[in-house]
Amino acid sequence: MPTDDPNLDDPNLLATAVPPEPPAALNPPFQVGDPNRPIILEQGVVHYLRADVAAQAETCISLEWLPSPSIRLTSRDIPYDNIRSMGIFRSIFEGLGEVTLRLNDGTDIPDQALFVERMSNTPKGSLVAWGGQIRARVIRPRPGPVSMVDFLLPNFADPHGRPINYPNGGSAAARSELMGDGWRVTLDEVSEEGQVRSELRAKSGYGVTHVGRIERVDGKTFSVENADEVLNLLAWYFTFVAGRWTGPFLPVGYDANGHRAWEAWDCRRVEPFRFRQSWLQTRDADSFSAPFAGFVARWSDPVWRDVIQTAIHWHTEANKQSGSIEGAIVLTQTAFELLASAVLVETEGWVSQDGFDRLPAEDRIRLLFRWANIPTSIPDVCDQLAALAKAENWSDGPRAMTGVRNTITHPTKKNREKFDRHTDDARVEVWTLGLWALELCLLRLFNYQGRYSCRLRQQHPWEAEIVPWNPPLSTDHAASK
């Protein structure tokens, strides 16, 4: 029916009024079940070779999450006469690793540890069941150039993203995109991410929360070695974002036609799920994606790569209180001194190496905070630490942090007496203050200019602060976000 408004009859205007359909979610490269359930990698006949003798058996190879992630195999009902003829029965018991596994696609797996689970007598003779663990990385059937690589990501955070559609008809704001050094990384939540996360909160363990994809921005193909470099970089970035150990698992390469070219069986470091506080502002998509380019830029420098890995390692271990609160305090301040040396001496040239060596720890940290524009005063929320600093005549945060640290690392009689006088709450505030400042130092290093979640304050998911080296946003701009 014609309308009185000519604009409504304009097909171009109508087309622009309809929002585009969200893209389809990435499909997991392997069948993924509930948290802590194995992921089947291969199931069928596998050949067991020793010298010029062979046996074969129905075998299941899977990624097993518990008690810790590893690639394992199980075989059942192998005739005892077969393995006796191979002369490997004793070697299996002794774990000599003389057997090679050959898959149906011709892939050989020489590095594994096999063990006999049981023997049973049947009317057809004695049968053996054995199991084992594949220790070396497997790439099957062979490495080659690919156009994209998909992977699984367990136990990750839940950053807000763009809408995607799932095969089951559902949709969610669940796609993030990272860009850096000519690479595009797409990260989608799995369709049942909410259920996975609920079960992880209830039972801990391991669950796939995301599916990722790596591509070159220019569309060119890349090698397994190129993919491994990006996967390793992502493992460290994802760990820093989540505040706990995680990283890409089971990468699969696809050629230009979308055909599966190779898959890699491997396990990265990932810890059982526990709540870990993080700087990530989950309601702000930029909080996850914006620091990545600066992270990659620093990573491309081999010296900075080593510094970043070490600092993130100490941050992650401190975040889970390795060595209790006391050990975590030491770890954060060791990271400060590492970053202070790399920034103030090696990059910015604020002090010479000789001058840096003569500075006390508190001055090194104080200068690092000045570079990052982090306030050196003790925050109002750290009231127990502020009271302790007043009693000890400590002038600011760096002095208070190093003062508490010294009672831990230098346990003289005098320091042991001081340690006993310090309250547990004050030490918790030193730990929290240190992690907050360490996160800001790393974000400053990656030239991030946006919002973050401040662990010094209990906040709602939609609340955030601007990094201190960036002037606050205007009220109008903040409201538009």
C-alpha positions in Angstrom: 0.0 0.0 0.0 1.5 3.4 -1.0 2.2 5.8 1.8 2.0 9.6 2.1 5.6 9.8 3.1 7.8 9.4 0.0 10.8 8.5 2.1 9.2 5.3 3.2 8.9 4.2 -0.4 12.7 4.7 -1.0 14.2 1.2 -1.1 17.7 2.6 -0.2 16.4 4.2 3.0 14.6 1.0 3.9 17.7 -1.1 3.3 19.7 1.1 5.6 17.1 0.9 8.4 17.5 -2.9 8.6 20.5 -3.9 10.7 22.8 -6.4 9.1 22.5 -10.0 10.1 25.2 -11.0 12.7 27.8 -13.4 11.4 27.8 -17.1 12.2 29.8 -18.2 15.2 33.0 -20.1 14.6 32.6 -23.9 14.7 34.9 -25.8 17.2 37.5 -27.8 15.2 36.8 -30.8 17.5 33.6 -32.1 19.1 33.5 -30.4 22.6 31.5 -31.8 25.4 30.8 -30.7 29.0 33.6 -29.4 31.2 36.2 -32.0 32.2 34.9 -34.5 29.6 37.6 -35.9 27.1 37.8 -34.5 23.6 38.2 -37.4 21.1 41.0 -36.9 18.6 41.2 -40.3 17.0 39.2 -43.5 17.3 39.9 -46.6 15.2 42.6 -49.0 14.3 46.1 -47.9 15.3 49.2 -49.9 14.4 51.9 -50.6 17.0 55.3 -51.1 15.5 58.6 -52.5 16.9 61.4 -53.2 14.5 59.8 -55.2 11.7 57.0 -56.6 13.7 53.5 -55.0 14.0 50.3 -55.4 15.9 47.1 -53.4 15.6 44.2 -52.6 17.9 41.2 -50.5 18.3 42.5 -47.4 20.0 41.0 -44.2 21.4 43.3 -41.1 21.5 41.9 -38.1 23.4 42.7 -34.9 25.2 42.0 -35.7 28.8 41.5 -32.8 31.1 41.9 -34.5 34.5 43.9 -34.7 36.6 45.8 -32.3 34.3 45.6 -31.9 30.5 47.4 -34.4 28.4 47.0 -36.5 25.3 46.3 -40.1 26.2 45.4 -43.3 24.5 43.6 -46.5 25.5 43.5 -49.9 23.6 41.4 -52.9 24.6 41.4 -56.6 23.7 44.8 -57.0 22.2 45.7 -60.7 21.8 48.6 -61.5 24.0 50.2 -63.6 21.3 50.5 -60.5 19.1 52.5 -58.4 21.6 54.5 -61.5 22.7 55.6 -62.0 19.1 56.7 -58.3 19.1 58.9 -58.8 22.1 57.5 -55.6 23.7 55.6 -56.9 26.7 58.6 -56.5 29.0 59.6 -53.2 27.5 56.1 -51.8 28.1 56.4 -52.7 31.8 59.8 -51.0 31.9 58.6 -47.9 30.0 61.4 -48.1 27.4 59.4 -46.4 24.7 60.5 -48.8 21.9 57.0 -48.9 20.3 55.9 -46.5 17.5 52.3 -45.7 16.9 51.2 -45.4 13.3 47.8 -43.8 12.5 45.8 -44.6 9.4 46.9 -41.4 7.7 50.5 -42.5 8.0 51.4 -40.3 10.9 54.0 -41.9 13.2 54.1 -41.2 16.9 57.4 -42.5 18.4 57.4 -40.5 21.7 54.8 -42.0 24.1 54.8 -44.0 27.3 52.7 -47.2 27.3 51.7 -49.3 30.2 49.6 -52.5 30.6 46.3 -51.9 32.4 45.2 -55.5 32.7 45.2 -59.0 31.2 42.2 -61.2 30.9 41.7 -64.8 29.9 38.9 -65.6 27.4 38.0 -68.7 25.4 39.8 -67.1 22.5 43.0 -66.7 24.5 44.6 -64.0 26.7 43.7 -60.4 25.9 45.6 -57.3 27.0 44.4 -53.8 27.6 46.9 -51.0 27.7 47.0 -47.3 27.9 49.5 -44.5 27.7 50.4 -40.9 27.2 51.6 -39.2 24.0 54.4 -36.9 25.2 55.6 -35.1 22.1 53.6 -32.7 20.0 51.9 -34.4 17.0 51.1 -32.6 13.7 49.0 -34.8 11.4 49.1 -35.7 8.6 51.9 -33.2 7.8 52.6 -29.5 8.2 51.9 -27.2 5.3 50.9 -23.6 4.5 47.3 -22.6 5.5 45.0 -19.7 5.2 43.6 -19.8 8.8 44.1 -21.7 12.0 41.2 -22.4 14.5 41.8 -23.4 18.1 40.0 -24.0 21.4 40.4 -21.8 24.5 39.6 -23.2 27.9 38.8 -21.3 31.2 38.9 -17.8 29.7 37.3 -14.6 30.8 34.0 -13.4 29.2 34.7 -10.1 27.4 31.7 -8.3 25.9 31.8 -8.4 22.1 29.8 -8.1 18.9 26.7 -10.2 18.1 27.0 -13.6 16.5 24.5 -16.3 15.6 24.8 -19.9 16.7 23.6 -23.0 14.8 21.0 -23.7 17.5 19.2 -20.4 16.6 20.6 -18.5 19.6 22.7 -15.3 19.5 24.9 -13.4 21.8 27.2 -10.4 22.0 30.2 -12.8 22.0 32.7 -12.0 19.3 36.0 -10.2 19.9 38.6 -9.3 17.4 42.3 -8.6 18.0 44.5 -6.9 15.4 48.3 -6.6 15.5 51.4 -6.9 13.2 49.3 -8.0 10.2 47.3 -10.6 12.1 43.6 -10.9 12.8 42.5 -13.0 15.7 38.7 -13.7 16.0 37.4 -15.1 19.3 33.9 -16.4 19.9 32.2 -17.7 23.0 30.9 -21.3 22.5 27.1 -21.5 22.3 26.8 -23.0 25.8 29.3 -20.7 27.4 27.0 -19.7 30.3 26.4 -23.4 31.2 30.1 -24.2 30.9 31.1 -21.3 33.2 28.4 -22.2 35.8 29.7 -25.7 35.9 33.3 -24.5 36.2 32.3 -22.2 39.1 30.6 -25.1 40.8 33.1 -27.9 40.2 36.3 -26.3 38.9 38.4 -28.2 36.4 38.6 -27.4 32.7 36.0 -26.3 30.1 36.2 -24.9 26.6 34.7 -21.4 26.8 35.8 -20.0 23.4 36.8 -20.9 19.8 39.4 -18.8 18.1 40.7 -18.2 14.6 44.0 -16.8 13.3 44.3 -15.2 9.9 46.6 -12.8 8.0 45.0 -9.5 7.3 46.3 -9.6 3.7 44.9 -13.0 3.2 48.2 -14.7 2.5 49.0 -18.2 3.6 51.3 -18.9 6.5 53.3 -21.8 7.9 53.0 -23.9 11.0 55.9 -22.1 12.5 54.1 -18.7 11.9 51.0 -20.1 13.5 53.0 -21.4 16.5 54.5 -17.9 17.1 51.0 -16.3 17.2 49.6 -19.1 19.4 52.4 -18.6 21.9 51.9 -14.9 21.9 48.2 -15.4 22.4 48.8 -17.7 25.3 50.6 -15.0 27.2 48.1 -12.3 26.3 45.1 -14.4 27.2 46.8 -15.3 30.5 47.3 -11.6 31.3 43.7 -10.8 30.4 42.2 -13.6 32.5 44.6 -13.3 35.4 45.1 -17.1 35.3 47.0 -19.5 33.2 45.3 -20.4 29.9 46.0 -20.5 26.2 45.1 -22.0 22.8 44.6 -25.8 22.5 44.4 -28.2 19.6 45.0 -25.8 16.6 43.7 -26.9 13.2 45.0 -25.4 9.9 42.7 -24.9 6.9 43.7 -24.3 3.3 42.3 -21.6 1.0 39.3 -23.8 0.2 38.4 -24.3 3.8 39.6 -27.9 3.9 41.3 -29.3 7.0 45.1 -29.4 6.1 46.6 -30.4 9.5 45.8 -30.6 13.2 48.2 -30.3 16.1 47.8 -32.3 19.3 49.3 -30.4 22.2 48.5 -29.0 25.6 49.4 -25.6 26.9 49.6 -24.5 30.5 46.2 -24.0 32.0 45.2 -24.0 35.6 41.9 -25.5 37.0 39.2 -22.9 37.1 39.1 -20.5 40.0 37.8 -17.0 40.3 40.7 -14.6 39.6 40.3 -10.9 39.7 41.6 -9.1 36.6 42.0 -5.7 35.1 39.6 -6.6 32.2 36.5 -4.5 32.0 34.1 -7.2 30.7 31.3 -4.7 29.6 33.7 -2.7 27.4 34.9 -4.5 24.3 37.8 -2.2 23.9 39.2 -3.3 27.2 40.1 -6.6 25.7 41.0 -5.7 22.2 42.7 -2.3 22.4 45.8 -3.3 24.4 46.6 -6.1 22.0 48.4 -4.0 19.3 50.7 -2.5 21.8 51.3 -5.9 23.3 52.3 -7.3 19.9 54.5 -4.3 19.2 56.5 -4.9 22.4 56.5 -8.7 21.8 58.2 -8.2 18.4 61.3 -7.1 20.3 63.1 -10.2 21.7 64.4 -8.3 24.7 60.9 -7.0 25.6 59.4 -10.4 24.9 61.5 -11.9 27.7 60.6 -9.0 30.0 56.8 -9.3 29.2 56.8 -13.1 29.7 58.6 -12.8 33.1 56.4 -10.0 34.3 53.2 -11.8 33.3 54.4 -15.0 34.9 55.0 -13.2 38.2 51.7 -11.3 37.9 49.7 -14.5 37.3 51.4 -16.4 40.1 50.9 -13.5 42.5 47.3 -13.2 41.5 46.6 -16.8 42.6 48.7 -16.1 45.8 51.5 -18.5 45.1 53.4 -18.8 48.3 50.4 -17.3 50.1 50.0 -13.5 50.5 53.6 -13.2 51.5 55.0 -14.9 48.5 52.7 -13.0 46.2 53.9 -9.6 47.7 57.5 -10.6 46.8 56.5 -11.6 43.3 54.8 -8.3 42.5 57.7 -6.3 43.7 60.2 -8.4 41.8 58.2 -7.6 38.7 58.3 -3.9 39.5 62.1 -4.0 39.6 62.3 -5.9 36.4 60.1 -3.4 34.6 61.9 -0.5 36.2 65.2 -1.6 34.8 63.8 -2.3 31.4 61.9 1.0 31.2 64.0 3.5 33.1 67.5 2.3 32.1 67.2 0.4 28.8 64.3 2.2 27.1 63.8 5.7 28.5 67.3 6.4 29.8 66.0 8.2 32.9 68.9 6.8 34.9 72.2 5.0 34.1 72.7 1.4 35.0 75.2 2.4 37.7 72.7 5.0 39.1 69.9 2.4 39.0 72.0 -0.1 40.9 72.6 2.4 43.7 68.9 3.2 44.0 66.9 1.6 46.9 64.0 -0.6 45.8 61.4 2.0 46.9 63.0 4.7 44.6 63.1 2.3 41.6 59.4 1.6 42.1 58.6 5.3 42.7 60.3 6.2 39.4 58.4 3.5 37.6 55.1 4.8 39.0 56.1 8.3 37.9 56.7 7.0 34.3 53.3 5.3 34.3 51.6 8.3 36.0 50.5 6.0 38.8 49.9 7.9 42.1 52.4 7.0 44.7 50.2 7.9 47.7 48.4 5.1 49.6 44.8 4.9 48.3 42.1 5.8 50.8 40.6 2.3 50.4 43.8 0.8 51.9 43.0 2.0 55.4 44.9 -0.7 57.2 48.0 -0.1 55.2 47.7 3.7 55.7 47.5 3.1 59.5 50.5 0.9 59.4 52.4 3.4 57.2 51.7 6.1 59.7 52.9 4.0 62.6 56.1 3.0 60.7 56.6 6.6 59.4 56.4 5.3 55.8 55.9 8.3 53.4 54.0 6.7 50.5 52.9 3.5 48.7 56.3 2.4 47.4 57.9 2.9 50.8 55.1 1.0 52.5 55.2 -1.9 50.0 59.0 -2.3 50.3 58.8 -2.0 54.0 56.4 -4.9 54.3 58.3 -6.9 51.7 61.5 -6.5 53.7 60.0 -8.1 56.7 59.4 -11.2 54.5 62.6 -11.4 52.4 65.0 -10.3 55.2 63.8 -12.3 58.3 66.2 -10.8 60.9 65.0 -10.7 64.5 64.0 -7.1 64.1 62.1 -7.8 60.9 60.4 -10.9 62.4 59.2 -8.7 65.2 57.9 -6.1 62.7 56.2 -8.9 60.7 54.4 -10.0 63.8 53.1 -6.5 64.4 51.7 -6.2 60.9 48.1 -7.2 60.5 47.0 -9.8 57.9 44.6 -7.1 56.5 47.5 -4.7 55.9 49.5 -7.4 54.0 46.4 -8.2 51.9 46.2 -4.5 51.0 49.9 -4.5 50.0 49.2 -7.5 47.8 46.2 -5.8 46.2 47.9 -2.5 45.8 50.9 -4.2 44.1 48.8 -6.2 41.6 46.8 -3.1 40.8 49.9 -1.1 40.1 51.6 -4.0 38.2 48.6 -4.3 35.9 48.7 -0.6 35.2 52.4 -0.7 34.5 51.9 -3.4 31.9 48.9 -1.6 30.3 51.0 1.5 30.1 53.7 -0.5 28.5 51.2 -1.6 25.9 50.1 2.0 25.4 46.5 1.3 26.4 44.4 4.4 26.8 40.9 3.2 27.8 38.9 1.7 30.7 39.9 -1.0 33.1 38.5 -2.7 36.2 40.3 -1.4 39.3 40.8 -4.2 41.8 41.2 -1.7 44.6 37.5 -1.2 44.6 34.6 -3.6 44.5 32.7 -2.6 41.4 29.7 -3.7 39.4 30.5 -5.2 36.0 29.5 -2.0 34.2 31.7 0.3 36.2 35.2 1.1 35.1 38.0 3.6 35.5 40.1 5.3 33.0 43.8 4.5 33.1 45.6 7.3 35.0 47.8 8.4 32.2 44.7 9.3 30.1 42.6 12.3 31.1 39.0 11.3 32.2 36.4 11.2 29.5 33.7 13.9 29.4 30.4 13.1 31.0 28.7 13.1 27.6 31.2 10.8 26.1 31.1 8.5 29.1 27.3 8.3 28.9 27.5 7.4 25.2 29.7 4.4 26.0 
